[in-house]
């Protein structure tokens, strides 16, 4: 079941959204629906417990996914990736990027809470 929602976007955001949708050969509405779904599925890092924030700070791809990603990247670099392999590579890279964004948000929150030192250090 779906629901139709009308949203007004600033011109620059709409332009970027159209460009990103076109780059992935998808209709704008499908791309925006995926982005919204992804955004609401991500945890609100600020609402997590200290322990949960620290788990996110240390998160990484599991060994199997990391090995698969490495193999697919090697095939891609050598021009051996077919359509299915390229699709899987795109999926894994998207998962990796989402994980890194979430990890960065967790680190920011951990530093703000005093759970982890800042990367720049506190000697300013």
C-alpha positions in Angstrom: 0.0 0.0 0.0 1.3 3.5 -0.8 0.3 7.0 0.0 0.6 10.0 -2.2 2.4 12.9 -0.6 3.1 16.3 -2.2 6.2 18.0 -1.0 7.6 21.3 -2.1 11.4 21.3 -2.3 13.8 24.2 -2.7 14.9 24.6 -6.3 18.5 23.5 -5.6 17.4 20.4 -3.7 15.0 19.5 -6.5 17.7 20.0 -9.1 20.1 17.7 -7.1 17.4 15.1 -6.6 16.6 15.0 -10.3 20.3 14.7 -11.1 20.9 11.9 -8.7 17.8 10.0 -9.9 18.9 10.4 -13.5 22.4 9.2 -12.6 20.9 6.0 -11.3 18.4 5.7 -14.2 15.4 5.8 -11.9 12.2 7.9 -11.8 12.5 10.8 -9.5 9.5 9.7 -7.4 11.1 6.2 -6.8 14.5 7.7 -5.8 12.9 10.2 -3.4 10.7 7.4 -1.9 13.9 5.3 -1.3 15.7 8.3 0.3 12.8 9.0 2.6 12.5 5.4 3.6 16.2 5.2 4.3 16.1 8.4 6.4 13.3 7.2 8.6 14.9 3.7 9.0 18.1 5.2 10.4 18.2 5.5 14.2 18.2 8.9 15.8 21.7 8.7 17.2 21.0 11.4 19.7 18.3 9.3 21.3 20.5 6.2 21.7 22.1 5.1 25.0 25.8 5.6 25.5 26.4 1.9 24.9 24.5 2.0 21.6 26.4 5.0 20.4 29.7 3.3 21.2 28.6 0.2 19.3 27.9 2.4 16.2 31.3 4.1 16.6 33.0 0.7 16.3 30.7 -0.7 13.6 32.1 -2.1 10.4 31.2 -4.4 7.6 31.2 -8.1 8.6 34.1 -10.2 7.2 31.9 -11.9 4.6 30.5 -8.6 3.2 34.0 -7.0 3.3 35.5 -9.9 1.3 32.6 -9.8 -1.2 33.0 -6.0 -1.6 36.8 -6.4 -2.1 36.3 -9.1 -4.7 33.7 -7.1 -6.6 35.9 -4.0 -6.5 38.8 -6.0 -7.9 36.6 -7.4 -10.7 35.3 -3.9 -11.5 38.8 -2.4 -11.7 39.8 -5.2 -14.1 36.7 -4.8 -16.2 35.3 -8.2 -15.3 32.1 -7.1 -13.6 28.9 -8.1 -15.4 25.5 -6.4 -14.9 24.6 -8.6 -11.8 28.1 -8.0 -10.3 27.9 -4.3 -10.8 24.4 -4.2 -9.3 25.7 -6.1 -6.2 28.7 -3.8 -6.0 26.4 -0.8 -6.1 24.3 -2.3 -3.2 27.3 -3.0 -1.1 28.8 0.4 -1.7 25.5 2.0 -0.7 25.4 -0.1 2.4 29.0 0.8 3.2 28.3 4.6 2.7 25.2 4.5 4.9 27.2 2.7 7.6 30.0 5.3 7.4 27.5 8.2 7.6 25.9 6.6 10.6 29.3 5.9 12.2 30.3 9.5 11.7 27.0 10.7 13.4 27.7 8.3 16.2 31.3 9.6 16.6 30.0 13.2 16.7 27.5 12.2 19.4 30.1 10.3 21.4 32.5 13.2 21.3 29.7 15.6 22.4 28.9 13.3 25.3 32.5 12.9 26.3 32.5 9.2 25.5 35.3 9.5 22.9 38.0 12.1 22.3 37.6 14.3 19.3 39.8 13.5 16.3 41.4 17.0 16.4 42.1 16.6 20.1 41.0 19.1 22.8 44.2 21.1 22.8 43.0 24.3 21.1 
